Amino acid sequence: QVQLVESGGGLVQAGGSLRLSCAASGGTFNIYAMGWFRQAPGKGREFVAGISRSGTNIYYSDSVKGRFTISRDNVKNTLSLQMNSLKPEDTAVYYCARSARTIVGVTPSDYPYWGQGTQVTVSS
C-alpha cells in the first residue's frame, strides 16, 4: 500500500523560506513521476510542481516558477519542495502526490496517491 507523508509546513513571514518533504513507502518510488499540489480555502487543488521518475523533466506552475524548486531522492524515497521568496498568496495546504505514470501530469486526476497535506501559512 502506497503511503505518502508530508512534513515541513508552518508559519512564515512574506519573503521567507520553507522546505517541504514527502516520505514515500509501499510501491516502487523510482518508477513514477511525483508532484506537489496545493489547495487554498475555497479553491480547487492547484498544480505546483512535478518531476519525472528520473528527475530529468521538471515542471512548475507560472505562479511559483523561479521561487520554488522540486527535487527527489530515489534512494531515500523522498520528494522535496524548497520554497523561497514566499508570498501571502502561497498560503495553502500542500499535498505530495504520486502519479500512475512515468511522465509528469499537471492535473489531480493524473495522481492516484496523495498524502494528508501540510499547512503553509505566509503572513504579510
C-alpha positions as CSV (number, residue, x, y, z in Angstrom):
1,Q,0.0,0.0,0.0
2,V,1.4,3.4,-1.0
3,Q,1.8,5.9,1.7
4,L,2.9,9.5,1.4
5,V,3.7,11.6,4.5
6,E,4.4,15.3,4.2
7,S,6.3,17.4,6.7
8,G,7.9,20.9,6.9
9,G,4.9,23.2,6.7
10,G,4.4,26.1,9.1
11,L,4.0,29.8,9.5
12,V,6.5,32.1,7.8
13,Q,6.7,35.8,7.0
14,A,6.5,37.0,3.5
15,G,9.9,36.8,1.8
16,G,10.8,33.8,3.9
17,S,11.5,30.2,3.0
18,L,10.3,26.7,3.9
19,R,11.2,23.3,2.8
20,L,8.6,20.6,2.4
21,S,9.4,16.9,2.4
22,C,7.4,13.9,1.5
23,A,8.4,10.4,2.6
24,A,7.1,7.6,0.4
25,S,6.6,3.9,1.3
26,G,4.9,1.0,-0.4
27,G,5.1,0.5,-4.2
28,T,8.2,1.4,-6.2
29,F,9.1,5.0,-5.8
30,N,11.5,5.5,-8.7
31,I,9.2,4.2,-11.4
32,Y,6.7,7.0,-11.2
33,A,6.5,10.8,-11.6
34,M,5.8,12.8,-8.5
35,G,4.1,16.1,-7.9
36,W,3.2,18.8,-5.4
37,F,-0.2,20.4,-5.4
38,R,-1.8,23.0,-3.1
39,Q,-5.3,24.0,-2.1
40,A,-6.3,27.3,-0.6
41,P,-9.5,27.8,1.3
42,G,-12.5,27.9,-1.1
43,K,-10.3,27.0,-4.1
44,G,-9.6,23.8,-6.1
45,R,-6.5,21.8,-5.9
46,E,-3.7,23.5,-7.9
47,F,-0.6,22.0,-9.6
48,V,2.6,23.5,-8.1
49,A,5.4,21.4,-9.4
50,G,6.1,18.0,-10.9
51,I,9.2,15.8,-11.5
52,S,9.6,12.8,-13.7
53,R,10.8,9.5,-12.4
54,S,14.5,10.1,-13.1
55,G,14.3,13.8,-12.3
56,T,15.2,14.8,-15.8
57,N,12.0,16.6,-16.6
58,I,10.6,19.2,-14.1
59,Y,7.6,21.5,-14.5
60,Y,6.4,24.4,-12.4
61,S,3.3,26.5,-12.4
62,D,3.8,30.0,-13.5
63,S,2.9,31.3,-10.1
64,V,5.9,29.6,-8.4
65,K,8.5,29.4,-11.2
66,G,11.8,30.9,-10.1
67,R,10.9,30.7,-6.4
68,F,10.2,27.0,-5.8
69,T,12.4,24.0,-6.5
70,I,11.3,20.4,-6.6
71,S,13.7,17.5,-6.2
72,R,13.6,13.8,-5.4
73,D,15.9,11.2,-3.9
74,N,15.2,7.8,-5.4
75,V,17.5,6.1,-2.8
76,K,15.8,7.6,0.2
77,N,12.3,7.6,-1.5
78,T,11.7,11.2,-0.7
79,L,10.3,14.2,-2.5
80,S,11.1,17.8,-1.6
81,L,9.9,21.3,-2.4
82,Q,12.2,24.2,-1.5
83,M,10.1,27.3,-1.3
84,N,11.8,30.7,-1.4
85,S,10.5,34.3,-1.5
86,L,7.2,33.2,-0.1
87,K,4.1,35.4,-0.6
88,P,0.8,35.5,1.2
89,E,-0.9,34.1,-1.8
90,D,1.2,30.9,-1.4
91,T,-0.8,30.1,1.8
92,A,-2.5,26.7,1.3
93,V,-2.4,23.1,2.3
94,Y,0.3,21.5,0.3
95,Y,0.0,17.9,-0.9
96,C,2.5,15.4,-2.2
97,A,1.2,13.1,-4.9
98,R,2.4,10.0,-6.8
99,S,1.5,9.6,-10.4
100,A,0.4,6.4,-12.1
101,R,2.8,7.3,-15.0
102,T,6.5,8.0,-15.5
103,I,5.8,11.4,-17.1
104,V,4.6,14.5,-15.3
105,G,0.9,15.3,-15.3
106,V,-0.5,18.7,-14.2
107,T,-4.0,17.7,-13.1
108,P,-5.0,16.0,-9.9
109,S,-6.6,13.1,-11.9
110,D,-3.1,12.1,-13.0
111,Y,-2.2,11.2,-9.4
112,P,-4.0,8.3,-7.7
113,Y,-2.0,8.5,-4.5
114,W,-2.0,11.5,-2.1
115,G,-0.5,12.5,1.2
116,Q,-2.6,14.0,4.0
117,G,-1.2,17.5,3.3
118,T,0.8,20.1,5.3
119,Q,-0.3,23.6,6.0
120,V,1.8,26.5,4.8
121,T,0.8,30.0,6.0
122,V,2.6,33.1,4.8
123,S,1.9,36.3,6.8
124,S,2.2,39.7,5.2
